[in-house]
Amino acid sequence: MKGLGIFLIIAGLVLTLVTGFKFFTKEKIVDIGSIEVSADKPHSVNWSPILGIGIMVVGGILVIAGKRKL
């Protein structure tokens, strides 16, 4: 559980610092015979930094729980 907790802390830190990314897809606008016109269509994926903070908290709980002996 301690290893998973450390992984979640690192993943949460990355999600807190990087709050999204963009990517582009090609979209065909006109297709008349041998003539094609296409354009890049932007898409963005965004998330709240609170998500990263929550994941770091869960990771911290797992690290603390991993240190306890039952």
Wavefront OBJ file of the C-alpha trace (Angstrom):
o trace
v 0.000 0.000 0.000
v 2.921 2.308 0.649
v 4.103 2.037 -2.982
v 0.620 2.813 -4.295
v 0.421 5.792 -1.949
v 3.700 7.218 -3.231
v 2.533 6.720 -6.825
v -0.743 8.551 -6.053
v 1.121 11.441 -4.425
v 3.313 11.863 -7.516
v 0.330 11.527 -9.884
v -1.637 14.062 -7.824
v 1.259 16.513 -7.956
v 1.445 16.189 -11.743
v -2.343 16.643 -12.077
v -2.164 19.735 -9.859
v 0.619 21.352 -11.866
v -0.613 20.361 -15.356
v -4.310 21.175 -15.502
v -5.020 20.061 -19.054
v -3.767 19.473 -22.556
v -4.764 20.144 -26.176
v -4.714 17.908 -29.200
v -5.700 18.372 -32.831
v -7.579 16.171 -35.270
v -7.920 16.566 -39.020
v -11.442 17.272 -40.176
v -12.464 17.020 -43.813
v -14.350 20.162 -44.822
v -14.754 19.740 -48.593
v -14.389 16.574 -50.676
v -15.167 17.135 -54.359
v -13.662 14.456 -56.545
v -9.904 14.725 -56.306
v -10.045 18.023 -54.392
v -9.984 17.754 -50.611
v -9.913 20.556 -48.079
v -9.221 19.697 -44.474
v -8.577 21.672 -41.320
v -7.114 20.999 -37.909
v -9.818 20.970 -35.245
v -8.538 21.703 -31.718
v -9.780 19.713 -28.724
v -8.911 20.406 -25.118
v -9.093 18.230 -22.017
v -9.107 20.151 -18.731
v -9.482 19.213 -15.075
v -9.513 21.063 -11.794
v -6.364 21.245 -9.645
v -8.593 20.171 -6.749
v -8.656 16.706 -8.339
v -4.866 16.488 -8.015
v -4.974 17.681 -4.418
v -7.592 15.042 -3.586
v -5.473 12.299 -5.139
v -2.449 13.488 -3.132
v -4.507 13.324 0.076
v -5.591 9.762 -0.687
v -1.966 8.862 -1.426
v -0.865 10.392 1.870
v -3.479 8.381 3.746
v -2.237 5.193 2.081
v 1.387 5.981 2.996
v 0.428 6.625 6.624
v -1.721 3.487 6.725
v 1.181 1.500 5.243
v 3.473 2.575 8.075
v 1.079 1.403 10.805
v 1.405 -2.098 12.102
v -1.835 -3.879 12.777
l 1 2 3 4 5 6 7 8 9 10 11 12 13 14 15 16 17 18 19 20 21 22 23 24 25 26 27 28 29 30 31 32 33 34 35 36 37 38 39 40 41 42 43 44 45 46 47 48 49 50 51 52 53 54 55 56 57 58 59 60 61 62 63 64 65 66 67 68 69 70
